[in-house]
Amino acid sequence: MILRRKISQSVLILFGVVLVSCEKEELPVTPHIPGDEQTNQIAMEEDYRNQLFFDIGSNEIVSSNLKVDWDIAFESKGNRVILNSAKGMAAHQSTEVFGAITSESGADWQWDAHSGNLDSTAIGDWMAGDFTYMIDRGYSHEGVHQGYSKLKIIAVDENQFQIQYGDISETAPLDEIISKSTETAFVYFSFDEGVVSIAPPDGTYDLLFTQYTHIFTNPITPYLVTGVLLNRTDTRAMKVEETDFSEITFETIDTSLLSNEINAIGYDWKGYDLEAGLFTTYPEMNYVIETAEGFYYKLHFTNFYNDQGIKGFPTIEFQEL
């Protein structure tokens, strides 16, 4: 009996040695090394005249234009039409023929959804009927109303839109062919200049610093705000309010919370003090951004004024995670 017990103990010891020798060594996990903290001051100007397309990866403004440079934009891969909400533009759908509309009187104005939802535009499903649209062209950065125009979308295919347009008082329309783009999500159009070059190619920018129209409810009130919109085709973002900027890491990202609504960053990273007549920036309001390249950044706003105390110059601090 003693001999058997010794043999059994020896077998168990040998079996344990074999198990240990067969186990794979644990592989070390390479830590995710964040990038350096960076800053930039974005020159929207005091009257918010500029629309600035920003690439967070290179920390550069890749394109800019005055907000009055365009009125409407035509979808390159679809049939939707959007308004330039930086001017507070609106549209009214009418079943009247083009020449019968000579005044904006009686219009029921609609605005594009501030989320960027292309199923909730002011022009809407223009293919559902024979519609002519009255267009309120909104206001310039100087507060000057830009007038009213008319628009009729005749046809669309995979290559182009065919439209008619003119001033609200004109009875005979102008005809235009809008060729679609393979580089940008929209082709931009000015009622004064025709097709104009505005947005840079998709994938070359992440954020658009601009004014835009926010629709408040109860009652429905369109209001021009100043903030940041996402590149609607390539960028996602989320708000992080309960974690300090310094403590946000790659490991804390919850990708299920990332949104492609263009106002995911929006305008409320600042507030206005009526008594002091000054804007206050909320640096504790943080954002995580996923770029077109699949990289993640944290970002927050640290100022809305330049060194001369002029508003319209938001300073951002950001870091690749």
C-alpha positions in Angstrom: 0.0 0.0 0.0 2.8 2.3 0.8 4.5 1.6 -2.5 1.3 2.3 -4.4 0.8 5.7 -2.7 4.4 6.7 -3.6 3.8 5.7 -7.2 0.5 7.7 -7.3 2.2 10.8 -5.9 5.0 10.5 -8.4 2.5 10.3 -11.3 0.6 13.4 -10.0 3.8 15.4 -9.7 4.8 14.3 -13.3 1.4 15.2 -14.6 1.6 18.6 -13.0 5.0 19.2 -14.6 3.6 18.3 -18.0 0.6 20.7 -17.6 2.9 23.6 -16.6 5.3 22.9 -19.5 2.3 22.9 -22.0 0.8 26.2 -20.9 1.4 29.1 -23.3 3.3 32.0 -22.0 1.1 35.1 -21.5 1.7 37.7 -24.2 2.2 41.3 -22.9 -0.4 43.8 -24.2 1.2 46.8 -25.8 -0.1 49.9 -24.0 -2.0 52.4 -26.2 0.3 55.5 -26.3 -1.6 58.8 -26.7 -0.4 61.6 -28.8 0.7 65.0 -27.6 -1.8 67.6 -26.4 -2.4 70.3 -29.1 -4.2 73.6 -29.3 -5.5 75.8 -32.1 -7.5 79.0 -32.2 -10.1 79.1 -34.9 -10.7 82.5 -36.6 -14.5 82.6 -37.2 -14.2 86.4 -36.7 -16.3 88.6 -34.4 -19.3 88.5 -36.8 -18.9 84.7 -37.4 -18.5 85.3 -41.2 -16.2 82.3 -41.8 -17.0 78.7 -42.3 -13.8 76.8 -41.5 -13.2 73.1 -42.4 -10.8 71.6 -39.8 -8.7 68.4 -40.0 -8.0 67.3 -36.4 -5.2 64.9 -37.5 -3.0 67.6 -39.0 -4.3 70.4 -36.8 -5.0 72.5 -39.9 -7.8 74.5 -41.5 -8.0 72.8 -44.9 -10.6 75.1 -46.4 -12.6 78.2 -45.6 -15.3 80.4 -47.1 -17.6 83.2 -46.2 -21.0 81.8 -45.0 -22.7 84.0 -47.7 -20.9 82.2 -50.5 -23.6 79.6 -51.1 -27.3 79.0 -50.7 -28.3 75.4 -51.3 -26.4 72.1 -51.9 -27.3 69.0 -53.9 -26.5 65.5 -52.7 -23.9 63.8 -54.9 -25.0 60.2 -54.1 -28.7 60.8 -53.8 -31.5 63.2 -54.6 -31.7 65.4 -51.4 -31.2 69.2 -51.3 -30.1 71.1 -48.2 -30.2 74.8 -47.2 -27.3 76.9 -45.9 -28.4 77.0 -42.3 -25.5 79.3 -41.5 -27.6 82.1 -42.9 -30.9 80.9 -41.2 -32.4 79.9 -44.5 -35.9 78.4 -44.9 -38.1 77.0 -47.6 -41.8 76.9 -48.4 -43.3 74.2 -50.7 -45.9 75.3 -53.1 -48.0 73.7 -55.8 -48.2 76.9 -57.8 -46.4 77.1 -61.1 -43.1 79.0 -61.2 -44.4 82.1 -62.8 -47.4 82.4 -60.5 -45.3 83.0 -57.4 -44.2 86.6 -57.2 -44.2 87.2 -53.4 -43.2 85.5 -50.2 -46.5 86.4 -48.7 -48.3 83.6 -46.9 -45.3 81.2 -46.8 -45.2 78.4 -44.3 -41.5 78.3 -43.7 -39.6 75.1 -42.9 -36.0 74.6 -41.8 -33.5 71.7 -42.1 -33.1 69.6 -39.0 -30.1 70.7 -37.0 -29.1 67.1 -36.6 -28.4 66.9 -40.3 -31.0 64.2 -40.9 -31.4 64.1 -44.7 -35.0 62.8 -44.3 -35.9 66.0 -42.4 -35.0 68.8 -44.7 -37.0 71.9 -45.5 -37.3 71.0 -49.2 -38.1 67.4 -48.3 -39.3 64.9 -50.9 -39.5 67.1 -54.0 -40.1 64.0 -56.2 -43.5 63.4 -54.5 -45.3 66.1 -56.5 -44.9 69.1 -58.9 -43.6 71.6 -56.5 -42.1 75.1 -56.6 -40.2 76.2 -53.6 -39.9 79.7 -52.2 -36.5 80.1 -50.6 -35.8 82.6 -47.8 -32.0 83.2 -48.3 -31.5 84.3 -44.8 -29.0 86.9 -43.5 -25.4 87.8 -44.1 -22.8 88.2 -41.4 -23.6 91.9 -41.4 -27.3 91.2 -40.6 -28.5 92.1 -44.1 -31.4 90.0 -45.4 -30.4 88.2 -48.6 -33.8 88.3 -50.3 -36.1 85.6 -51.6 -35.7 83.2 -54.5 -37.7 80.4 -56.2 -36.5 76.9 -57.0 -38.0 74.1 -59.0 -36.2 70.8 -59.2 -37.0 69.2 -62.6 -35.1 65.9 -62.5 -32.2 64.0 -61.1 -30.2 61.0 -62.1 -26.9 59.4 -61.0 -24.9 62.2 -62.7 -26.8 65.5 -62.3 -29.7 67.6 -61.1 -31.8 69.7 -63.5 -33.3 72.8 -61.9 -35.0 76.1 -62.6 -34.5 79.1 -60.4 -34.9 82.9 -60.1 -35.7 85.8 -58.0 -39.1 85.7 -56.3 -40.3 88.5 -58.5 -39.3 86.9 -61.8 -41.8 85.0 -63.9 -39.4 83.4 -66.3 -36.9 80.9 -64.7 -33.3 80.4 -65.4 -32.3 76.8 -66.2 -29.2 75.0 -64.7 -27.6 71.6 -64.8 -25.9 70.7 -61.5 -23.3 68.0 -62.1 -22.7 65.6 -59.2 -19.3 65.2 -57.5 -17.3 62.1 -56.9 -15.2 63.9 -54.2 -17.7 65.8 -52.0 -21.0 64.7 -50.5 -22.7 67.8 -51.9 -22.4 70.2 -54.7 -22.9 73.8 -53.6 -24.9 76.4 -55.4 -25.4 80.2 -55.1 -28.4 81.9 -56.6 -26.1 84.7 -57.5 -23.0 82.8 -58.8 -24.2 79.4 -59.8 -22.2 76.3 -58.8 -19.4 77.3 -56.3 -16.6 75.4 -54.6 -17.1 75.1 -50.9 -16.4 71.9 -48.9 -13.0 70.2 -49.5 -13.1 66.5 -50.5 -14.7 64.1 -48.1 -12.2 62.5 -45.7 -9.9 65.5 -45.7 -11.6 67.2 -42.7 -13.5 66.3 -39.6 -15.1 69.4 -38.2 -16.8 72.5 -39.6 -16.7 75.7 -37.4 -19.7 77.7 -38.5 -23.0 79.3 -37.6 -26.0 77.1 -38.1 -29.7 77.1 -37.4 -30.9 75.3 -34.3 -34.6 74.6 -34.0 -36.0 75.1 -30.5 -39.3 73.6 -29.7 -42.4 74.6 -27.7 -42.8 76.8 -29.6 -40.8 76.0 -32.7 -38.2 78.7 -33.0 -35.3 78.8 -35.4 -32.3 80.4 -33.9 -28.8 81.1 -35.3 -26.1 79.6 -33.1 -22.3 79.5 -33.4 -20.6 76.1 -33.0 -19.1 73.0 -34.6 -20.7 70.5 -37.0 -19.3 67.1 -38.0 -18.3 66.0 -41.4 -21.5 64.1 -42.0 -19.9 61.3 -44.0 -16.8 60.4 -42.1 -16.8 61.6 -38.5 -18.6 60.6 -35.3 -18.5 62.2 -31.8 -19.9 61.9 -28.3 -20.1 64.3 -25.3 -18.3 63.4 -22.1 -19.3 65.5 -19.1 -18.6 63.5 -15.9 -14.9 62.8 -16.6 -12.1 65.3 -16.3 -10.3 66.0 -19.6 -7.0 64.7 -18.3 -8.6 61.4 -17.3 -10.2 60.5 -20.6 -8.2 57.6 -22.2 -8.5 55.3 -25.1 -9.8 52.6 -22.7 -12.7 54.7 -21.5 -14.2 55.1 -25.0 -17.7 53.6 -25.5 -18.0 53.4 -29.2 -21.7 52.6 -28.9 -22.3 56.2 -27.8 -20.6 57.8 -30.8 -23.1 59.8 -33.0 -23.0 60.8 -36.6 -25.5 63.6 -36.1 -23.7 66.6 -37.3 -24.5 68.7 -34.2 -23.1 66.1 -31.8 -20.6 68.8 -30.6 -22.9 71.7 -31.4 -22.9 75.1 -29.7 -23.5 74.6 -26.0 -19.9 74.3 -24.9 -20.3 78.0 -24.2 -22.9 80.2 -22.6 -23.7 83.9 -22.6 -23.9 86.0 -19.5 -26.5 88.7 -20.1 -25.4 90.9 -17.2 -21.7 90.8 -18.1 -22.3 90.8 -21.8 -19.7 88.1 -22.2 -19.4 84.5 -23.4 -18.2 81.8 -20.9 -16.6 78.7 -22.2 -17.1 75.3 -20.4 -13.8 73.4 -20.5 -15.3 70.7 -18.3 -17.5 69.8 -21.3 -15.4 67.3 -23.2 -15.9 65.4 -26.5 -14.5 62.2 -28.0 -14.2 62.3 -31.8 -13.7 59.4 -34.2 -12.0 60.6 -37.4 -12.4 59.2 -41.0 -9.1 57.4 -40.5 -10.4 55.6 -37.5 -8.4 57.5 -34.9 -9.9 58.8 -31.6 -9.3 62.2 -30.1 -10.5 64.0 -27.0 -11.3 67.7 -27.4 -12.6 70.6 -25.3 -12.9 74.3 -25.6 -10.9 76.6 -23.4 -11.8 80.1 -24.7 -14.0 82.0 -27.1 -11.9 85.2 -27.3 -8.6 86.0 -28.9 -5.8 87.9 -27.1 -7.4 91.2 -28.0 -10.6 90.2 -26.2 -12.6 89.8 -29.5 -15.2 87.0 -29.6 -15.5 84.5 -32.4 -12.1 82.9 -31.9 -12.7 79.6 -30.1 -9.6 77.9 -28.8 -9.6 74.1 -28.8 -7.4 71.7 -26.9 -7.3 68.1 -28.1 -5.2 64.9 -27.9 -5.1 61.7 -29.8 -6.1 58.8 -27.5 
